[in-house]
Each structure stands twice: as structure tokens, then as C-alpha cells.
Amino acid sequence: MMTSEIPVVTSVSSGKGGVGKTFATINLAACLSRMGRKVLIVDCDLGLANIDIMLGVNPQYTLKDVIFGSLEFPDVVISTKYGFDFVPASSGIKEMAQLLYENIDRINAAIGNIALSYDHVLLDTGAGISENVLQFTLFAKRNIVVLNRELTSLTDAYATIKVIYQTFGRHNFEIIVNSTRGDDEGKNIFAHIDTISGKFLGFHLNYLGQIPYDEAVSRSILKQEVLSFMNPQSLAAINCSLIAGKMADWR
């Protein structure tokens, strides 16, 4: 296991829900772990958490017990059979969905401390541009945005990038196009949003890769398994591995 001196903290966001952001996050984590990286996922979708559901895990404690209870951040870390660790959040808890800034700051500080034990920390944020999402993307040093072919996904992804840029001055974004059909679709969709960004925001985006449509994806979700672990030879898993290979070189 390699452990870098300075961990790479990456937010994984999307303009709208339902584009496969959490699927991408857990599969990239599994691939990075297989490459010898020590990886932690933090479920930062504080009010509608679902990483535990995707993994088939029923956590005893969550971030809620850290913010409103007496537990410390390391107390809620769960190790998975896929090689990575994760910190679960809660779902359907109004107080978690509307955290005050100081509580978000506490979470970020705790992530900063525990991150020193990892090579990569992936922050699976909520969709959209709520204050919670913006603060987690600001805390991360790398920002991945996941989108798909739907027009609303594209426009919402651009809006998310625009707000983060205008609010925080960020202009480095990595794009993953999910559920593509055909080798060129991902590049074509990326070229479209990249052209818009260059024209109206004044900077270009980075194409991290595509995850092709694959029936094995829905089967893995139904089985609450990680595709890259369950069926590493599937087309989607192979592409996740290619994307993770690029991330493995980040410093």
C-alpha cells in the first residue's frame, strides 16, 4: 500500500441527480484500491445519503452521530471488502440536510485530519449547487463532475461549474460522461460542454473519460455489489479502471 505525504482530496459532483455519480465514486474507489492506493469515501450527500445502500451495508453510526452526538470521525469509518473505507451519512434527517456552516467546517476539518492516513479521499457530494455541496467542492483540491447525455444533465453540470467558478474562482474541472453508447459519444458530449465553458467562462475543462452503458451496471446495483469487483471484465468496469488509472497519477 502506498500512502502519499499529501492525500488527494477529490469531490465527485453532478448538476442533477440520477446520472450515476455515486456508482462512479464507489467503482473508482475500488479500482484505486486494487492499484494499491489507500482510499476513503465520505458520503457528503448529508440529507439523502445512499453509499451504504449501494454497498449493502447497514451502518450503526453515521456523520449524524459525529455532528449531533459524542462520536469522533474515525469512530464511524467502515472498512469494506472492496479495499476502500467509507464514512456513511444519514438519509431523511432534516437537520443534516440543513447544516450550519460551522458544522460543515467541522466535517471538513475532520476529513483533513483523517485524510493523512489515505492516498485518495473521495467526497461524494449531493447534486446541484446547495451551500453544502459548494463547501465540499471548495474543500477538495480536485473536482470531478459526472454527467450523461440528457440535456438537463448537461445544462445543470454547466450551471454547477459556473457557480463554483464564480463563487470560488475554481477553473479546473474533470469531466466523466456516464452511460454512453458508442466510443465517440463521451468525447462528443464533453466537446459540447467544453466549448460552452471556453466561450462563456473563459477556460476549458478536462476530459477524464467515459463509462459506457452496460447492463452489468444495473445488475450490480440491484445486487448491492461494486461492479469493478463483481465483474471487472465488464465494459463499464474496464473504463472505470482506465479513469482510476489517470487519478492514480494525481499528486
Secondary structure, DSSP 4 states (H G I P E B T S, - for coil): -B--SS-EEEEEE-SSSSSSHHHHHHHHHHHHHHTTB-EEEEEE--SB--HHHHHT---S--HHHHHSSS--GGGG-EE-TTS-EEE---BS-HHHHT--HHHHHHHHHHHHHHGGG-SEEEEEEPSS--HHHHHHHHH-SEEEEEE-SSHHHHHHHHHHHHHHHHHH-----EEEEEEE-STTHHHHHHHHHHHHHHHHTS---EEEEEEE--HHHHHHHHTT--HHHH-TTSHHHHHHHHHHHHHHT--
